[in-house]
Amino acid sequence: MTSNTSLSGQQPLYTSAAPDKGIALRYSVFPDRVELVLRIMNETIVIPAQQIREVYLVPGGIIGALTGTLRGRYPVMALIWGLALDAGVFLQPHVLLKSASGPIRYFRFRPQQPEKFVAACNRIRGN
């Protein structure tokens, strides 16, 4: 795990480098938000804690991801965005985060320790 501090001076509860493939650089959980730092143009997607609708582990494997999509569990855009964030997202266990608002509401990505990322998110959500 790498350490980073936000502009507000907060230390993350959890932070992880993203895999080399994909547009994400780092995933961090702060006491009031989740940040997905992207490689392109130094952009950061910020998801406030109160906007996190669900966050959970998804078993690895393309069959599970496609089956979940066909059952309506994950929208097709979550599959496409997941591939952009992390090209290997479907081959290993990964995180699915649903946001209550914003232009993109479903995020799939693979932090180094997905279960710890989910636990940190549940902590900031009050679960």
Phi and psi in degrees as GROMACS dihedral restraints (atoms count N, CA, C in turn):
[ dihedral_restraints ]
;  ai    aj    ak    al  type     phi  dphi    fc
    3     4     5     6     1  -102.7    20    10
    4     5     6     7     1   158.6    20    10
    6     7     8     9     1  -106.7    20    10
    7     8     9    10     1   139.4    20    10
    9    10    11    12     1  -147.1    20    10
   10    11    12    13     1   156.7    20    10
   12    13    14    15     1  -123.3    20    10
   13    14    15    16     1   138.2    20    10
   15    16    17    18     1   -77.4    20    10
   16    17    18    19     1   173.5    20    10
   18    19    20    21     1   -61.9    20    10
   19    20    21    22     1   -27.3    20    10
   21    22    23    24     1   -81.1    20    10
   22    23    24    25     1    -2.4    20    10
   24    25    26    27     1    87.3    20    10
   25    26    27    28     1     1.7    20    10
   27    28    29    30     1   -73.8    20    10
   28    29    30    31     1   144.9    20    10
   30    31    32    33     1   -93.0    20    10
   31    32    33    34     1   140.3    20    10
   33    34    35    36     1   -72.0    20    10
   34    35    36    37     1   149.8    20    10
   36    37    38    39     1   -75.7    20    10
   37    38    39    40     1   -30.0    20    10
   39    40    41    42     1  -152.2    20    10
   40    41    42    43     1   140.1    20    10
   42    43    44    45     1  -146.1    20    10
   43    44    45    46     1   146.7    20    10
   45    46    47    48     1  -148.4    20    10
   46    47    48    49     1   138.7    20    10
   48    49    50    51     1   -69.8    20    10
   49    50    51    52     1   146.5    20    10
   51    52    53    54     1   -84.7    20    10
   52    53    54    55     1   157.7    20    10
   54    55    56    57     1   -59.4    20    10
   55    56    57    58     1   159.9    20    10
   57    58    59    60     1   -65.1    20    10
   58    59    60    61     1   -30.2    20    10
   60    61    62    63     1   -88.6    20    10
   61    62    63    64     1   135.8    20    10
   63    64    65    66     1   112.0    20    10
   64    65    66    67     1   177.7    20    10
   66    67    68    69     1   -94.0    20    10
   67    68    69    70     1   -10.0    20    10
   69    70    71    72     1   -80.8    20    10
   70    71    72    73     1   148.3    20    10
   72    73    74    75     1  -111.6    20    10
   73    74    75    76     1   -42.9    20    10
   75    76    77    78     1  -154.5    20    10
   76    77    78    79     1   147.7    20    10
   78    79    80    81     1  -119.6    20    10
   79    80    81    82     1   129.3    20    10
   81    82    83    84     1  -136.0    20    10
   82    83    84    85     1   143.6    20    10
   84    85    86    87     1  -114.7    20    10
   85    86    87    88     1   119.9    20    10
   87    88    89    90     1  -106.2    20    10
   88    89    90    91     1   167.8    20    10
   90    91    92    93     1   -57.8    20    10
   91    92    93    94     1   -22.9    20    10
   93    94    95    96     1  -123.4    20    10
   94    95    96    97     1     3.9    20    10
   96    97    98    99     1  -169.5    20    10
   97    98    99   100     1   169.1    20    10
   99   100   101   102     1  -115.4    20    10
  100   101   102   103     1   137.5    20    10
  102   103   104   105     1  -120.4    20    10
  103   104   105   106     1   131.4    20    10
  105   106   107   108     1  -113.3    20    10
  106   107   108   109     1   105.6    20    10
  108   109   110   111     1   -87.5    20    10
  109   110   111   112     1   127.3    20    10
  111   112   113   114     1  -101.4    20    10
  112   113   114   115     1   152.9    20    10
  114   115   116   117     1   -73.1    20    10
  115   116   117   118     1   -27.9    20    10
  117   118   119   120     1   -85.2    20    10
  118   119   120   121     1   124.8    20    10
  120   121   122   123     1    54.8    20    10
  121   122   123   124     1    25.5    20    10
  123   124   125   126     1    52.1    20    10
  124   125   126   127     1    36.4    20    10
  126   127   128   129     1   -83.5    20    10
  127   128   129   130     1   151.6    20    10
  129   130   131   132     1  -131.7    20    10
  130   131   132   133     1   128.0    20    10
  132   133   134   135     1   -90.6    20    10
  133   134   135   136     1   124.3    20    10
  135   136   137   138     1  -112.1    20    10
  136   137   138   139     1   126.3    20    10
  138   139   140   141     1  -118.0    20    10
  139   140   141   142     1   107.0    20    10
  141   142   143   144     1   -61.1    20    10
  142   143   144   145     1   147.2    20    10
  144   145   146   147     1   -55.1    20    10
  145   146   147   148     1   -41.1    20    10
  147   148   149   150     1   -69.4    20    10
  148   149   150   151     1   -13.1    20    10
  150   151   152   153     1   -92.9    20    10
  151   152   153   154     1    -7.2    20    10
  153   154   155   156     1   -77.5    20    10
  154   155   156   157     1   111.9    20    10
  156   157   158   159     1   -82.4    20    10
  157   158   159   160     1   -47.9    20    10
  159   160   161   162     1  -148.7    20    10
  160   161   162   163     1   152.1    20    10
  162   163   164   165     1  -149.4    20    10
  163   164   165   166     1   127.6    20    10
  165   166   167   168     1  -156.6    20    10
  166   167   168   169     1   165.4    20    10
  168   169   170   171     1   -80.3    20    10
  169   170   171   172     1   140.9    20    10
  171   172   173   174     1  -117.1    20    10
  172   173   174   175     1   128.8    20    10
  174   175   176   177     1   -62.0    20    10
  175   176   177   178     1   149.0    20    10
  177   178   179   180     1   -69.8    20    10
  178   179   180   181     1   165.3    20    10
  180   181   182   183     1   111.5    20    10
  181   182   183   184     1   135.2    20    10
  183   184   185   186     1   -66.6    20    10
  184   185   186   187     1   -33.6    20    10
  186   187   188   189     1   -63.3    20    10
  187   188   189   190     1   -45.5    20    10
  189   190   191   192     1   -62.0    20    10
  190   191   192   193     1   -41.4    20    10
  192   193   194   195     1   -65.4    20    10
  193   194   195   196     1   -44.4    20    10
  195   196   197   198     1   -68.4    20    10
  196   197   198   199     1   -40.1    20    10
  198   199   200   201     1   -62.0    20    10
  199   200   201   202     1   -44.1    20    10
  201   202   203   204     1   -61.4    20    10
  202   203   204   205     1   -38.4    20    10
  204   205   206   207     1   -66.0    20    10
  205   206   207   208     1   -44.8    20    10
  207   208   209   210     1   -64.6    20    10
  208   209   210   211     1   -31.1    20    10
  210   211   212   213     1   -81.1    20    10
  211   212   213   214     1    -2.0    20    10
  213   214   215   216     1    86.5    20    10
  214   215   216   217     1     6.2    20    10
  216   217   218   219     1   -70.0    20    10
  217   218   219   220     1   -39.8    20    10
  219   220   221   222     1  -124.3    20    10
  220   221   222   223     1   129.9    20    10
  222   223   224   225     1   -66.3    20    10
  223   224   225   226     1   155.2    20    10
  225   226   227   228     1   -57.9    20    10
  226   227   228   229     1   -36.0    20    10
  228   229   230   231     1   -62.5    20    10
  229   230   231   232     1   -29.2    20    10
  231   232   233   234     1   -65.6    20    10
  232   233   234   235     1   -34.9    20    10
  234   235   236   237     1   -65.6    20    10
  235   236   237   238     1   -47.1    20    10
  237   238   239   240     1   -65.5    20    10
  238   239   240   241     1   -47.1    20    10
  240   241   242   243     1   -62.9    20    10
  241   242   243   244     1   -38.7    20    10
  243   244   245   246     1   -59.7    20    10
  244   245   246   247     1   -41.2    20    10
  246   247   248   249     1   -66.7    20    10
  247   248   249   250     1   -34.1    20    10
  249   250   251   252     1   -69.7    20    10
  250   251   252   253     1   -44.7    20    10
  252   253   254   255     1   -65.6    20    10
  253   254   255   256     1   -40.2    20    10
  255   256   257   258     1  -153.9    20    10
  256   257   258   259     1   106.6    20    10
  258   259   260   261     1   -60.2    20    10
  259   260   261   262     1   -25.0    20    10
  261   262   263   264     1  -101.0    20    10
  262   263   264   265     1    17.4    20    10
  264   265   266   267     1   -59.4    20    10
  265   266   267   268     1   -31.5    20    10
  267   268   269   270     1   -87.0    20    10
  268   269   270   271     1   -12.3    20    10
  270   271   272   273     1   -84.6    20    10
  271   272   273   274     1   -17.5    20    10
  273   274   275   276     1  -133.1    20    10
  274   275   276   277     1   163.8    20    10
  276   277   278   279     1   -55.5    20    10
  277   278   279   280     1   140.7    20    10
  279   280   281   282     1  -147.0    20    10
  280   281   282   283     1   178.3    20    10
  282   283   284   285     1  -105.0    20    10
  283   284   285   286     1   140.0    20    10
  285   286   287   288     1  -117.0    20    10
  286   287   288   289     1   120.6    20    10
  288   289   290   291     1  -116.4    20    10
  289   290   291   292     1   125.7    20    10
  291   292   293   294     1  -107.4    20    10
  292   293   294   295     1   126.0    20    10
  294   295   296   297     1  -100.4    20    10
  295   296   297   298     1   148.5    20    10
  297   298   299   300     1   -76.3    20    10
  298   299   300   301     1   -21.9    20    10
  300   301   302   303     1  -151.9    20    10
  301   302   303   304     1   173.2    20    10
  303   304   305   306     1   111.3    20    10
  304   305   306   307     1   163.8    20    10
  306   307   308   309     1   -65.6    20    10
  307   308   309   310     1   -29.8    20    10
  309   310   311   312     1  -119.5    20    10
  310   311   312   313     1   124.7    20    10
  312   313   314   315     1  -113.3    20    10
  313   314   315   316     1   -11.3    20    10
  315   316   317   318     1  -122.7    20    10
  316   317   318   319     1   126.9    20    10
  318   319   320   321     1  -126.0    20    10
  319   320   321   322     1   129.5    20    10
  321   322   323   324     1  -118.5    20    10
  322   323   324   325     1   131.5    20    10
  324   325   326   327     1  -161.6    20    10
  325   326   327   328     1   169.3    20    10
  327   328   329   330     1  -126.5    20    10
  328   329   330   331     1    84.1    20    10
  330   331   332   333     1   -67.4    20    10
  331   332   333   334     1   164.5    20    10
  333   334   335   336     1   -60.7    20    10
  334   335   336   337     1   -36.5    20    10
  336   337   338   339     1  -129.0    20    10
  337   338   339   340     1    83.4    20    10
  339   340   341   342     1   -57.2    20    10
  340   341   342   343     1   -36.4    20    10
  342   343   344   345     1   -65.0    20    10
  343   344   345   346     1   -34.0    20    10
  345   346   347   348     1   -72.7    20    10
  346   347   348   349     1   -35.1    20    10
  348   349   350   351     1   -62.6    20    10
  349   350   351   352     1   -47.6    20    10
  351   352   353   354     1   -61.2    20    10
  352   353   354   355     1   -43.2    20    10
  354   355   356   357     1   -61.6    20    10
  355   356   357   358     1   -42.3    20    10
  357   358   359   360     1   -65.4    20    10
  358   359   360   361     1   -40.2    20    10
  360   361   362   363     1   -64.1    20    10
  361   362   363   364     1   -42.9    20    10
  363   364   365   366     1   -64.5    20    10
  364   365   366   367     1   -32.3    20    10
  366   367   368   369     1   -64.1    20    10
  367   368   369   370     1   -45.3    20    10
  369   370   371   372     1   -74.3    20    10
  370   371   372   373     1   -21.9    20    10
  372   373   374   375     1   -82.4    20    10
  373   374   375   376     1   -12.7    20    10
  375   376   377   378     1    87.1    20    10
  376   377   378   379     1    18.1    20    10
